[in-house]
Amino acid sequence: MEGIMQKENEKEKKKETEKCLNCGSSIEKDYILFINGAEYSFDSFECAVNFVAPRCSHCQSVIFGTGLKDAGEIFCNTTCSEKGQIVSMVP
């Protein structure tokens, strides 16, 4: 029982010092993403999405979904893809 309490105390101490990778705020209850074996901690779902989601090649908006892809670029919508001189849609 003492070993379990010690591990819980270690987890709490870690949480006190852990910061969100996106906004830098202290994390009380975190969202953890595992990407290619690495662990990333965020204080909100919004921060996690903002940190890992691609951005539109034209307007830099966060793309939450498939977006429009062509020639190695990604756009948030058709208007941006046309302004970027790319008009085909590939999900």
C-alpha positions as CSV (number, residue, x, y, z in Angstrom):
1,M,0.0,0.0,0.0
2,E,2.8,2.4,0.8
3,G,4.3,1.9,-2.7
4,I,1.0,2.8,-4.3
5,M,0.8,6.0,-2.3
6,Q,4.3,6.9,-3.2
7,K,3.5,6.5,-6.9
8,E,0.4,8.7,-6.6
9,N,2.5,11.4,-4.8
10,E,5.0,11.3,-7.6
11,K,2.3,11.7,-10.2
12,E,0.9,14.7,-8.3
13,K,4.3,16.3,-8.1
14,K,4.8,15.8,-11.8
15,K,1.5,17.4,-12.6
16,E,2.3,20.4,-10.5
17,T,5.4,21.2,-12.6
18,E,4.0,20.0,-16.0
19,K,3.2,22.7,-18.6
20,C,1.0,22.7,-21.7
21,L,3.2,22.4,-24.8
22,N,0.9,24.9,-26.7
23,C,0.1,27.7,-24.2
24,G,2.5,27.1,-21.4
25,S,-0.1,27.0,-18.6
26,S,0.2,24.6,-15.7
27,I,-1.6,21.3,-16.2
28,E,-4.1,20.0,-13.6
29,K,-6.0,17.6,-15.8
30,D,-4.3,16.9,-19.1
31,Y,-4.9,15.6,-22.6
32,I,-2.1,13.4,-23.6
33,L,-1.3,12.6,-27.2
34,F,1.0,9.7,-28.2
35,I,2.6,10.3,-31.6
36,N,5.3,7.9,-32.9
37,G,6.1,6.7,-29.4
38,A,6.5,10.3,-27.9
39,E,4.1,11.7,-25.3
40,Y,2.8,15.2,-25.5
41,S,0.7,16.9,-22.7
42,F,-1.8,19.7,-23.2
43,D,-4.2,21.4,-20.8
44,S,-7.2,21.4,-23.3
45,F,-8.4,19.7,-26.4
46,E,-8.1,23.0,-28.2
47,C,-4.4,23.3,-27.3
48,A,-3.8,19.8,-28.5
49,V,-5.5,20.4,-31.9
50,N,-3.7,23.8,-32.3
51,F,-0.3,22.2,-31.7
52,V,-0.6,19.2,-34.0
53,A,-3.1,20.1,-36.7
54,P,-1.9,21.3,-40.1
55,R,-2.4,25.0,-41.1
56,C,-3.9,26.3,-44.4
57,S,-1.1,27.2,-46.8
58,H,-2.9,30.4,-47.7
59,C,-4.6,31.9,-44.5
60,Q,-2.8,29.8,-41.8
61,S,-6.1,28.7,-40.2
62,V,-5.9,25.4,-38.2
63,I,-7.4,22.6,-40.3
64,F,-9.5,20.3,-38.2
65,G,-10.5,17.7,-40.7
66,T,-9.3,16.6,-44.1
67,G,-8.8,20.0,-45.8
68,L,-7.9,20.2,-49.5
69,K,-4.6,18.8,-50.5
70,D,-2.5,19.1,-53.7
71,A,1.1,19.4,-54.7
72,G,2.3,19.0,-51.1
73,E,0.1,21.9,-49.8
74,I,-3.1,21.8,-47.8
75,F,-5.9,24.4,-47.7
76,C,-8.9,24.9,-45.4
77,N,-11.4,25.5,-48.2
78,T,-11.8,25.9,-52.0
79,T,-11.5,29.7,-51.8
80,C,-8.0,29.4,-50.3
81,S,-7.0,26.7,-52.7
82,E,-8.0,28.9,-55.6
83,K,-6.0,31.9,-54.1
84,G,-3.1,29.5,-53.8
85,Q,-3.4,28.6,-57.5
86,I,-4.5,25.1,-56.7
87,V,-8.0,24.1,-57.7
88,S,-8.2,20.3,-57.4
89,M,-9.6,18.6,-54.3
90,V,-8.0,15.5,-52.9
91,P,-9.3,14.4,-49.5
